[in-house]
Amino acid sequence: MPLLKTLSNFDKLPEVFPSSVTIWRMQAYLILLSCIIFVHWLPVPAAGQESSANDQVFESVIRPALQSYCWKCHGADGVEEGGVNLKELTGPHFDGDIEMINGLIEVLDLGEMPPEGEPDLKPEDRQRLIAELKKILNVEVQKLTTFDQAPIRRMNRFQYNNAVIDLLDLKCIVFTLPERMMREHKQYFKPESGKMPDVVTVGNRPLGKSQMIERRLGGVAAFPQDLRAEHGFDNRGDHLSMSPLLMESFLKLGQSITQSPDFSQRNVGIWKTFFEPPKTKDQWKSSIGLRLKPFLTRAFRSPVTREVLDRYLNFADAQIEQGAQYTDVMKAVTAAVISSPRFFYLYDKASQTESSSSIDEFELASRMSFFLWGSIPDQGLLDLAVQGKLSDPDVLAEQYERMLKDKKIKRFCDSFPSQWLQLERIVSSVPNQELFSQFYFSKYRDSMHMLLEPLLLFETVLIENLPITQLIDSDFTYRSQRLQNSYTEFGDSPLKSKRPGGAVGVLTFNRVPVTDRRTGGVITNAAVMTMTSGPDRTQPITRGAWVAGVIFNNPPEPPPADVPPLADKPVGEESDLTLRERLGLHRERSDCKGCHEQIDPLGFALENYGPIGAWREGYNNGREIDSSGVLFRKHRFNDVVEFKDAILIEKDRFTRGLAEHLLSFALARETSAADQLALDRIVEETAKDDYKIQTLIKNVILSKPFQNKTTPK
């Protein structure tokens, strides 16, 4: 059964659940919903006549290079490392395999291939080969008629909370959200000003239950937290499944919200216009129709059909005929609406063809609002969608600017940066208390201070529209007094604030200049250094994998299962070795070599930072730390400052990596080779505007993958 037809049939089953509904109908509803199958339509390679010019380039440039530098491991004598056989390529179009072409470009551009120890290409030959492969990729991508499908998915817990708040204009939260890692105090966040204050008061999750205390609807229990996908986000469609048990939780959740003792005029902003009865009883039925149509349009993010509207009206009329009070009827209707698949599922309407097509005005409104606000579109977006004006480039740009200045952009800051930086890992970091007693004070940990620094940096870069290079090497940061004091080893002066913040549950952070480039940015932040270390020692491989995945969106493959871990404490002859030398003994396997060549330089560049981010010059055995390396096999560095310089030279790579993360977050799917031309354009447009972050995000919204859909019937 086509997906949209299946969803429409859900509305023919009871979305409101009076006591007369039999158990077997409820079970059928749950089973039907749990059996939705999400199909990702793969692009179909286009075949065409190869031109003689392409044949000549392939035979004179590409094939000889592959034969000389690649066939030994990827094709000669049946050898197919990584499952890649380049010897079988039949022509300049690589049989339309754009993933193969894109993969070759990436490993060549990042200097990963050929591996160290093998004959290498001359720089000019490498660039020529990359340029020719990009031409082929461009031709093949332009032949494509599809992008990967943005999958149908339910709202995650964060989105559902926001959507209910916005739909009902609640003056409190629905339920507590531990995934919101930073708590705002005294409302410092004012995006309309374009400026972050010099002093902010914040808290965070590791501070304990006191940070969970917020005004909320009593008696409402949240459904389980949705976990972040590996190298991804918690809104990924392939992770947001719906079991019968979870469906039952949604049904109960809708009723518990409207039956909460706190669901009253004090907390519900639309109370007077939606829940409060008209002056006379003979106006009840007519007023319900007038109120319900715009309410359903907002909840379902598109105009509702007469059939759907009548279904809710008939239910309301039946309740009134049975003697129910007006407010109780509207509460029951609301419970049904926020329990409906039309509300908590996000999906694009079916297309008439199997190729990609432009999303409609309402789909565009939803994509923008869930990307930037983590919630349903507001009335302004829906009104423009009704008028057919939202897709106009000038109007779209105006709405983007408006959304950035709205306080709801805080939700983007509450979800994207913490997941992008994988900061949830700091919560489970437990440095050895005997070795690193300074990390602990009272029963709390320094992680509660560390965690907030990169989040406040990201918020400032976004609100003040600064270049994204500030995320690599910032000239300012936000620190609490305790955190600043821990940085004095870098030459920073102890913080002398008139507002130091004495309460354990509330922390005052001050904007301070970064005077030593060994600090600043997100890479060398104490939180990242701590969460990528073990209890007793640093873990350069973990740090390198973090930099590769987060900064360049090029995560390494998981290690083989039979590789033994390196012991935390060296014994015997290893006691006199540096960590680099010890790890060298453990990575001689051929199946480990390639990845280690990629990530080791990234991790050892940070080796001067100990397990809790404190600077050190040597190991306990007296050996000096060697943090030198080569980035992408062409930028040599001797210390972490030169490492940052190398990344800044390659800032287009960082821009592309961040753009891929943003596009993946916006579309709730992984990026693919079909997105590469769009990503190229995003990077180009961002570079033209001095790498400003708002320009980067705007061009994600303007991109073809964002504004197109692949949803065949």
N, C-alpha and C positions, 0 to 999 in steps of 0.2 A: 504493500500500500504506500503510495507517495507520502512523503513526510508531512507536507502541509495538509493533505487530506486527513492524515492521522490526527494531527493537532486539532483540526476543525471538529473532528468527531469527538474529541474530548469534551468540547463544549455541549455536546448533546447528551453527555452523561451528567450526573448531578454535580454541579460546582457548588451548590449550596446543599447542605446535608441535613434536612429535616429528619426527625426520628422515624419517619415512615420508610426511609431508604433501607432496603434489605441488605443483609450481610453479604450475600453473593454478589450484589451489584457493586458494593464497595470493593470487594476482592477483585472483581473484573476490572474495575477502574485502575486499581494499583498494578495489576499484572500487565494491563495494556500499556500503562505509562512506563513501567520498568523495562519493557521489551522494545523500546525505540532503538533502532540501529542507525548509527551515524556513519555515513559513507563519505569518505574523502575522494573526490573525483580527481584522478591523476591526469596531468596534461598529456595529450596525445602528440607524439613527435610528428612533425610535418616533414613529408618527403618532397624532394624537389630535385631538379637537374643541377648538378654541381658545375659551376663555371670553370673554364680552363684556368682562369687566374687563381681561383681557390685551390685547384688541383696543384698548380705549380708551387704555390706557397707551402702547401701541405707536404709535397714531395721534397722541396728544397730546404725548408726550414724546420717544420714540425716533426716529420717522421725521422729525419736524421738525428735530431736532438733526443727524441724519445728512445731511439735505438742505441745511442751512445751512452745515455745517462740513466735510462729507466728500465730497459728490457731485462737487465740482469736480475732485477728483483720482481719485475712486473711483466713477465711474459716469456722469458727465455727458458727453454727446456721444461716447460710446464710450470714454472715458478709463478705464483700469483699471490704475492704478499698483500695482505689486506683485502683479498678477493678481487684485486684489480689486475686485469690482463690488458696491457696497452699494445701488445703485439697484434691483437686481433682487430684493431681499429682499421676500418676499411676505407676511410676517406676523410676529407676535410671537415665534414659535419659531424663526425664522431657518432654516426647513426642516430643523430638527434638526441643523444644522451647529455642533456644540459647539466645534470648533476655531476657527471664525469668531467665535463669541460670546466665547470665552476670549481670542482675539487682540485684539478690540475693548476688552475690559476692561483688558488689560495696557497697551496703548498709551495709553489714557486715564488709567489710574491712574499710570503712570510719566511722564505729561506729554509723551509723544512726539508726540501728535497733538492738535489740528491742528499742523502744523509752524510754526516761527517765521516771522513775516512774514505769516501768514494770520490772519484773525479768530479770536479765541480765546473759549472758553466762560468764563462767569463761574464762579468756584470752586463756588458752590452748585449751578449747573446741571451742572457736571462731576460733582459727587458724586451728584446725583440720577440722572444718566444711568448712572453706574457701578452705583449701588444697584439700579436697575431691570434692568440687564443681568445682574447677579449673581443676581437672582431667577429670571430666565429660564434662566441656566446651571444653577442648582440644580435646577430642574424637569426640564430636559433630561438632566442627568447621572443623576438618580434614575430616569429611564426606562430607562437603559442596563442591559443584562443582562451586559455584559462589561467587563473591563479589558483593556488591551493584554497580550498574552501575554509571560510571562517566557520567553525563547526557550531551546530546548535548546542547550547549548553545552558545549564541553570545558573542563576546568580549564585555567587559564593556568599558566605556569611556577611562579609563586609559590605557587599553590594546590596544585599537584601535589607540590611539595617538602614542603609542610606536611602534606598528606594521607598521604604515605608515612611521614614521621616519626611521625605520630600512630598510624597503623595498626600500625607495627612497634615503636613506642616507641623510636625511634633516639636515641642519645646524641650524635649529630652531624647535620650537614645532609647532604642527598643530593648537591647540587651548589651551586656558588657562584652567588649571586644579586646581580648588580650593581644591580638595581632597588631593593634595600634601601639607601636613601640614607644612613641613619644607623646606625652600628655601636655597639652597647652594650659598654662595657668595665666590668669590676668589678661587673656586674649591679646597677645602681642602680635598675632598674625593678621596683618592688614594689607592684603595684596594690592588694593586699589591705590595705595600710596606709592607703590613701586620702590619701597625702601623698608629694609628690616631695621628694627630698633637696635641700638647699641647694647641694650641690656634686655634679656628675656628670662622669664621664669618658667621652668619646665620640670617635668618628672618623667619617669619611664617605668616599664614593666618590672625590671629586677628590684625595684624599690618595694615591691610587695603588694598586699591587698589594698593598702591605702590608695594606691593609684587606680584601683578598679572602682572606687567610689565615685559615681557620677549619677546625676538625675536620670532615672530610667523607669520603664514601666514595670511595676511590681508584679510578680507572679508569672513573668514571661521567661521561659527557658530557651536558650539558644540551641540551634542544632550544631553538630560537631564542626570544629574549625577545619577549613580546607587547607591542605598542606601545599607548600610551594613545589612545583615540578622541578626536577633536577635540571639545572641550568635554565630555569624558566620561572613562571609566576603561578600564583594560586588561582588565576582565572582561566587556566588552560582548559579548553573544551574536552580534551581527551582524558582529563582527570576529574571532571565534575559529573560524576555518574549519579543516577537516581535509583536507589533500591526501594522496594515496597515499604521497608521500615522507615526510610528517610521520607518517603512520600507521606506516610502517616504522620510523621513529625511536622511536616509542613501544614497538613490539615489542622492539626491541633494548635500549631503556632498561630495561624490566622485567628482562631477563636480566642486563644489566650490573650492576644493583643487587644482585641476589642472588649474583652471581658475583664481586663485588668482594672483594679480599683483606681489606678492613676490615669485611666483613659477617660478624661473629663475635659471640660471647657478650659481648665487651667493649662493643660498640656497639649491640647489638640487645636491647632491654629484654624482649621476649617470648621470648627464646631458650629458656629452660628450660621454659616452658609450651607452646611451639609447635614449636620446631625440635629440641629434645633428645629422643632416642628413649626409649621406655619401657624398663624394666629387662629385660624378656624380649621376644624377637622375635615370639612368638605374640600379643603385644598390639599389634603395629604397626598392623594394619588397623583394629581396633576403636578405637584411640586417634585415628587420623586423622579418623574420623567425628565423634568427640566434640570435637575441636579445630577442625575445619574449619567446622562450622555457625556458631558465634558469630563466627568470623573473617570468613566471607563476609557475614554480616549487618552487621558493622561496616564492611567495605569497600564494600558495595553500598548501605548506609544504609537497609536495610529487610529484613524476613525473606525468606530465599531459599526458592524452591520446591523440592520434592523432586527435580524434574527437573534443576534447575541443580546442586543438591548432588550428585546421583548422577553427573553428568558429570565433576565434579572427583574424586569418589571413585573412579570407574572408571579415570580416568587414573592416579591414585596407585597403585591396586591393580596396574595393568599394569606400572608402573615397578618395584614391589616384586617382582612375578613375574619380571621380567627381571634381578633381582639388584641393583637400585640400593639404596644405603644410605638409611636413614630420613631423615636430615637433608637429603640431596640431593633426595629426593622432595619434601619440604616446601618446599625452595627453588624447585624447578620449579613447584610449585603456586602459590607466592607470586608468581613471575614472571608466570604466566598471569593471576592475579587483578589485579595492578597494570597489566597490559596490556589488560585487558578494557574495552570500552566502558561496561559497567555501573559500572566504577570511575571512569574519567576523564571520563565525560559527566555533566552535571548537567541533570536534566529532571524535569518533573512528569508523573505518570501521566495517562492520558487520562480525560476526564470522560465521563459518560453523555449530557450535553447540550452544546449549543453555547454556552450561557450560562455565566457565571462560577459557580464553586462553591468551597467552602472547601477549602483544601489539607488533606491528611490529616496525622496526627500525625508521620509520618516525614518528610514534605515540610517540615513546620514545623521539625522538628529540623535538617534540612539547611539551610534558608534562614537560620536563626539562626546556625548554626555557620560557614557560609561568609561571612556578613555580618560577624560579629564576630571570628571566629578564622581566616578564610581557609582552612578545612579541614573535614574530616568531623566529624560529631557524636561526642562522647565517649560512654562507656557510660552515664553518668547521663542524658543526653538520650534515648538509645535506650531505656533501661529505662522511662522515663516514657511514651515513645511506644508501647511495647508494652502498657503498662497503660491507654493511652487518656487519660492525665491531663495531658499537656503543654499542650494547648490550653485548659485551665482557666485563667482570667485570673490567679488568685492564684498558681498553680503557675508559669505563664509568667513572672510578675513575679519570683518567687523565682529561677528559672533565669537570668533576665536579670541579676539582681544577682550571682549566682554567677559568671557568665561574665565580668562586668566585673572581678571580683576575681582572676580567673585570669591567670597570666602570659601565656597565649596571646593576651590582648587586645593585647599588644605588636604582633602581626601586623596588627591594624587600624591601629595607629599607624604601622606600616611601609608601609602601602599607601594608605590613604585620604588623609591630609593632604598628602602630597607630590604626589599626583595632582590633588587638588582645587586646590591652590595652583600647579600646573604647574611645580614647582620643578626638573624635569629641564632646564628652559631655562637655568638658571644654569651648568650644566656646559659648555655651548657658548658662554658669554659670554666675549668676548675684548676688554676695553677696550684702547684704544690705549696701548701701553706707554710711549710717549714722553710722552703727555699725562697718564697716570694711573699713574705709576711706583709710587705708594704702594700700588696694588692688588696689586702683585707683590712677593714677597720670596723670595730664593733661587730655586728653580725651582717654588715653589708659589704659590698665589693666595689672596687674601682670601676667595674664594668658598667655600673649605672651612670657614671660620669663619661666614660669612654664612648658609650653607645650614642650619646646625644651629639657629640661633636660633628661627625660626618653628616648626620641628618640636618642639623642647623646650617651647615655649609651648603648642602644641596638646596634647602629652602631659600637661602640668600641668593645663590646663583640664579635660581628660577625667578624669584620675585624682582630682583634688580636687573634681570636679563643680562647677566654677565657671560663672558665666553666660557665654554665648557672646559677650556684648558685650566680654569681655576680649580676644577675637580682633580686635576693632576698635580698642580703646583700653585697653590693659592698663596696670596700675599696677606691673607687675613684668616681668622678662624674664630670660633666661639669656644670659650673654656670657662669652667667653673674655677673657683679659687684653688680647690684641691687638684684639679687636673692641670692647671697652669703651673702649680708648684712642682708637679711631677715632671714638667718639661724644662725646669731650670737647668738641667744638665746640658741642654742645647744652647744655653746662653740667654734664655728668656728670663725676664725679670719676674719675680713673684707678683701675683696680682694683688693690687691694693684697691679693693672696691668699696664704695660706700654702701653697697647693697650685697653683702657677701652671701646672704641666704643661709640662715641657721637651721631651719627645719630639715630633718632627714628626708621627709617626703617631698620637699620642694627644693629645687636647685636653681640658683641664679647663675646664668652664663653671660659673660661679657664678651663683646667683640674686641679682639686684640689683633695687632699686626703680627705677622709671622716674620721674625727676624733671622731665622735660620732655615734654609731650604731643606734641611733634613726632616723638618716637620711641615705641616700644611698639606692640603689635598687629602684624598681618601685612601691612597695607597699606603702611606706611611703613618696613618692614623693608629693610635694605640689600640683601638678596638680591633682593627683588622689584624694587627700584629699578634694580639692575644688569641683571637679566635682561630688563627691558622697555626697555632702552636699546640704542643701537648702539655701535660701537667709539669714535665721536668725539663723539656728542651724545645728549641725551635724545630719546625718541620719545613725545611726549604721546599720540598716537593709539594706540600700542601699550599704553601704560599705562591709558588710558581703556577700551580694549577689555578689558583684563585685569580691571579693577574691575567693569565691567558683567557680564562672564561669570562671574567667580569669586565676587564678593560678592553680586551680585543675580541670578545665573543668567539673565542677559538678554543673551547675546552678540550683537554686531552681525553683520549679514550680511557675507560676504567682499567686499572692494572690487572694483569693476569691473576687468577685466584690463588695460584700456587706460589706466589712470590712472598717469601717470609718478610715480616716487618723488621725494620732496623731497631735494635735494642736501645732503650732510652739511655742506659748507662753503659759505656764501653768497657770491655774487659780484655785482659791480656794485652797483646800487641796493639790493639786498637786504641788503647788508653792514650797513646802519644800522638794519635792522628787528629786532624781537624775533621769537622763534620763533613766537609766536602770530600776529603780523602776516604772517610768511612763509607759514604754513600757511593763513591766510585767503585768500591769493591762489591757493592750489592746490585749494580746495574749492568753487569757484563752480558746479560742475556740479550740475544739479538732482537727478541720481540719487545724488549723494554727500551732499547737504545734510542729509537726514533723519538718517542715521547719525551724521554729525558733530555735529549738535545734541545727540544722545544721549551720545556718548562724549567730546567735547572738554572739557566742564566737568570730567569725572572725571579726565582726564589732566592738564590744566593746573593742577588743584588740587595736583598733586605736582611742579610744575615747579621748585620751589626745591631739589629733590634732584637733584644732578648725576648723570652717567652711572654713578658707582659709589656713589651714595647720600649723598655729602657735601653738606652744606647750603651754599647760595650765595644771595646777595641779588640778583645781577645777572649779565648776560652779559659775555663778553669785550669786546664793543663798548661797554661802559659803560651800556647800557640796563638799566633796572630790570625785574625779573621781576614779571609780573602773574599771580597765582595765584587770583584771584577768580572766582566763577562762581555758578551757580544749580543746585541739585540738584533734579531732577524738576520744574523750572520753578516751584518754590515756596519753596525754602530757599536764601536768599542767603548766601554765605560770602566772606570776604576772604583767608583763609589756610587752611593745612592743619588747624589746630586747629578752626576753625569748620567745616571740611569734615567732620571726624570728628563734631562735634556734630550736624551735619545728618544724618549716617548713623545716629547713635544715636537721633535723633528718629524716624527711619524704621526702627527696629530690627525691627519686624515684617516689613518687606520683606527684611531680611538674614536673619531667622529662616526665612522662607519659602524664600529662595534656598538656604540651607544644607540645609533639609529636602528640597528637590528633589534636591540633589546626593546626599544620603544615601540617599534612596529609589531613585534611579537606580543608585547603587552596590550597594545591597542586592538589586535585582531584575535587574541586568545589562541594563537597557534604558533608553531615554529616558522621561521622564515625558510625560504627555499631558493633554488637557483632562479626560479621564475621572478623573484622579487629583486634580482640583482640590478637591473637597469634602473628601477625606481630608487634603489638605495644609492646608486651612483649619483643620480640627480639630487637626492636629498643632501648628500655630502657636498656636492658642488655649490648648491644654493646656500648652504650653511657657511661654507668657507668664504663666499662672497660678502657675508655680513659679519666677518670677524669671529665666526664660530659662536655666535650668540645662541644661547640655549632655546629661547623662545622661537627663533627662526628655525632651529632644528625640529622642534615639536610641530610647528606650523607646517613644515614641508612633509612631515609624516602624514598629517591630515590631508594635505593636497596630493599625496601620492596615488598612483593608480591602484595599488593593492588595497589601500584604505577605501577608495571610492568605487571599487568594483566588487562584484560577488560572483561566485560560481555555485549556483544552487539549481541544478537541473531537476526536473520533475521525477 
